[in-house]
């Protein structure tokens, strides 16, 4: 099974994508609104995902 982290700055996109992937039995390790949250998931889970779905136009502060 593939493990996935989803990174997008739109909460609705995160939720919808997460629900879709879980319906197809993907292991979603977490969702992140930005790069900091992404790295926090990696550190917390101590696991590297096989796939990262990354928004290439993230709004940064």
Helices and strands as residue ranges (DSSP letters): E 3-7, H 11-23, E 27-32, H 35-45, E 51-54
